[in-house]
């Protein structure tokens, strides 16, 4: 099946800037999305932390780059992961994206976060972060959107994050999300401890910074 998100004459995502070189697009996308995320930290997006709120985050981060920013993907996707022997995480089918993401977000909203110990806060946050990321609602930009969304959610619930820790360890965080999401139809090979550790560290440092 052809990917409608790609240019017909090259395997590069269609973008508002007309860039057809993958490396160039990657660099520009990082610059623009990082600038957008910094704006969101200063001016948080208000909402109920539901599916539409998640879409609003993606739109705010990527609207300068992609026309489909803020819209759920319409195609199945695979991404070969070296740490999984070049297998792909089994991402959610497009038809199930809204229902699965909404269920995860509802569960998050129903937790009484302030009554949890630090360890339980870290366990619940990291688990829900991995579940939401595994849905992979968007054609591109899922990691940045998920982390930015979860960071704001946590802070709104009285659990300040050390966002710089995530920013400085972006590659580790993505690998930790892959490891935590390695649940397949034929078995569970997930290793959630890596994501749990950095989430707990971020919560601990966030509390110290806001003490």
SVG drawing of the C-alpha trace seen along z (x, -y; Angstrom):
<svg xmlns="http://www.w3.org/2000/svg" viewBox="-13 -31 34 47">
<polyline fill="none" stroke="black" stroke-width="0.4" points="0.0,0.0 1.3,-3.4 1.8,-5.9 -0.2,-9.1 2.0,-11.0 5.0,-10.7 6.0,-12.5 5.4,-10.4 8.9,-10.8 10.8,-10.4 10.3,-8.7 10.1,-11.9 7.1,-13.2 5.1,-15.9 5.7,-19.1 4.7,-22.8 8.2,-23.8 8.5,-21.6 11.6,-19.9 12.4,-16.7 15.7,-15.8 15.1,-13.5 18.1,-14.8 17.2,-18.4 13.6,-17.8 14.8,-16.0 17.0,-19.0 14.3,-21.6 11.6,-19.5 13.7,-19.3 14.4,-23.0 10.7,-24.0 9.2,-21.4 11.7,-22.2 10.8,-25.9 7.1,-25.0 7.6,-22.9 9.3,-25.7 6.4,-28.0 4.0,-25.3 6.0,-25.2 5.5,-29.0 1.9,-28.9 0.3,-25.5 -2.6,-24.3 -5.7,-24.2 -8.0,-21.2 -9.3,-18.1 -6.4,-15.7 -8.7,-13.8 -8.2,-12.7 -8.9,-16.2 -6.5,-17.7 -3.8,-15.3 -4.5,-16.3 -4.2,-19.9 -0.7,-19.2 0.4,-17.6 -1.0,-20.4 0.7,-23.1 4.1,-21.3 4.0,-20.4 1.6,-22.8 4.5,-24.8 5.7,-21.7 2.8,-19.4 -0.6,-20.1 -1.9,-17.1 -0.7,-18.2 -3.3,-17.4 -4.9,-14.7 -4.8,-11.0 -2.9,-8.9 -4.9,-7.0 -2.4,-4.3 -0.7,-1.4 2.9,-2.1 6.0,0.0 9.4,-1.2 12.3,1.2 13.9,1.1 17.6,2.2 17.0,3.1 14.2,5.5 16.3,7.2 14.7,4.8 11.2,5.8 8.6,3.1 6.4,2.4 2.8,3.5 1.2,0.1 -2.6,-0.5 -4.6,-0.2 -5.9,-3.6 -9.6,-2.5 -8.8,-1.9 -6.6,-4.9 -9.3,-7.2 -10.9,-4.5 -7.6,-3.1 -6.1,-6.5 -9.3,-7.8 -9.4,-4.7 -5.8,-5.3 -6.4,-9.0 -9.6,-8.3 -7.8,-5.9 -5.1,-8.5 -7.7,-11.1 -9.4,-8.8 -6.3,-8.2 -6.0,-10.1 -2.4,-11.0 -1.8,-13.1 -2.5,-10.0 0.2,-7.9 3.7,-7.4 6.5,-8.6 7.2,-5.1 3.5,-4.5 3.3,-7.9 6.3,-6.9 5.0,-3.5 1.5,-4.8 3.0,-7.7 5.6,-5.6 3.0,-2.8 0.4,-5.2 3.1,-7.0 4.2,-3.8 0.6,-2.7 -0.2,-6.0 3.0,-6.0 2.3,-2.5 -1.0,-3.7 1.2,-6.0 -1.7,-8.2 0.2,-10.3 2.1,-9.6 5.1,-11.4 6.0,-13.2 4.5,-10.7 7.4,-10.7 7.6,-14.5 3.9,-14.8 3.5,-12.1 6.3,-13.3 5.1,-17.0 1.6,-16.0 2.5,-13.7 4.8,-16.4 2.1,-19.0 -0.4,-16.4 1.9,-15.5 2.6,-19.1 -1.1,-19.9 -1.7,-17.1 0.8,-18.4 3.8,-16.3 6.4,-18.7 8.7,-17.1 12.3,-17.9 11.8,-18.4 15.5,-19.1 16.3,-15.5 14.0,-14.2 15.4,-16.7 19.0,-15.8 18.3,-12.1 15.9,-12.1 17.5,-9.0 17.4,-7.1 13.7,-8.0 12.7,-6.8 14.6,-3.5 12.9,-3.2 9.5,-3.7 10.3,-1.0 11.5,1.4 8.4,0.8 6.1,1.3 7.6,4.6 4.3,6.5 3.4,8.7 0.6,11.1 2.9,14.0 4.5,12.8 5.4,10.0 9.0,9.0 8.7,5.6 11.2,4.1 9.4,1.2 12.1,0.5 14.1,-1.8 11.2,-4.2 10.2,-3.9 13.7,-4.9 13.9,-8.1 10.3,-9.1 11.0,-8.6 14.3,-10.6 12.4,-13.4 9.7,-13.5 12.3,-13.5 14.3,-16.3 11.1,-18.2 10.0,-18.1 13.4,-19.4 13.4,-22.2 9.9,-23.3 10.5,-22.8"/>
</svg>
